Structure formats: structure tokens, C-alpha cells
Amino acid sequence: MRALGITVGGTRYNISLEEAFADFIVNDLKEAGIDIAVDNDPKDLLKAYLRLAKQLHDYEEEIELLVQELETPKI
């Protein structure tokens, strides 16, 4: 487990995550413009969440297309 802290709107939030997942979160937040070493604006955290939600949405659509393709009989 790895302790991870992020400050948003003046409040520090500390969580424990599995090491690999913590690395993913830190990298993803960095890519979204969130710096865990400084106080972050809630608006920026919302943008980071929406960025991940968009990725999830796109992945789900892609998976659905792949499932349909696999289920379609080949002649």
C-alpha cells in the first residue's frame, strides 16, 4: 500500500492505494494538470474526472463494437 495525498480547495485528502494503482493515479493526475504537491482548484479535479469518464465511455463503446463484431456470423 502507498499513502497518497492531494490538496483540493485548501483541504488535504490522504488515501492509501495499492502501489501500481497509486502510480497510475499520480501519472493520470499529472497528465490532467493536477499537481499533488500543491493546492488544486476543485474545477481542475472535475476536469480530471471528466477526462477519465470520457476515456471510460470511449472504451465501453469500443468493447461493445468488438463484441458485436465477434457475435456477427461470418459467411
N, C-alpha and C positions, 0 to 999 in steps of 0.2 A: 504494500500500500504506500501511496505517496500523498503527503499533505500538499494541498494546493490552495492558495488564497487569491481572491480577486476583490478589489475595492470598486464599488459602484455607488455613485452619489454620496460619497462620504462614509459608507458603511462597508466594513471588511467582512467578507464571507469566506470561511475556511471549510474545506471539504477534504475527504480522503478518497482517493481513487486508485484503482489498480494501475500499476506503473505504465503499462502500454497505453491504457486509455487516457491517463494523465498527459502523456506525451502527445497523443492525438489532440486533446483539448487545447493544450498550450499552443501547439502549432496552428490549429484551426483558428483560435482566437487571434493569434498574431497575424495570420493571413487576412482576417476580418478587420484588422486595425485596432484590436484590443490589446493593451499592454498590461499584464498582470502586476507590474511593478508600480503603477500609478493609479490615481483615482480616475475611474472611467465614467463617462456620461451614460445614463440609462438608455438614451437614444442609440448609442453605439452598440450596446449589448443587444438591443432589439434588432438592429440591423444584422448583427452576427447570427442571431437566432433565425431571422428570416432567410438569410443566406443558406443556412443548413436545411431549413424547411424546404427551400426551393430545390436543393440537391436531392433530398429525400423524395420529393414529388417527382422529379425527373427520373430517378432510379426506379421508382414504383411503376411509372409509365413504361419505361424500357423493359422491365421484368414482365409486365403484362403483355407487351408485344412479343417478347420471346416465348412466353407460354403459349400464346395464340399460334405462333409460328410452329411450335413443336406439336401442338394439338391438331393442326391442319393436316389432313391426309395428303400424302404425296402421291401423285399419279405416275 
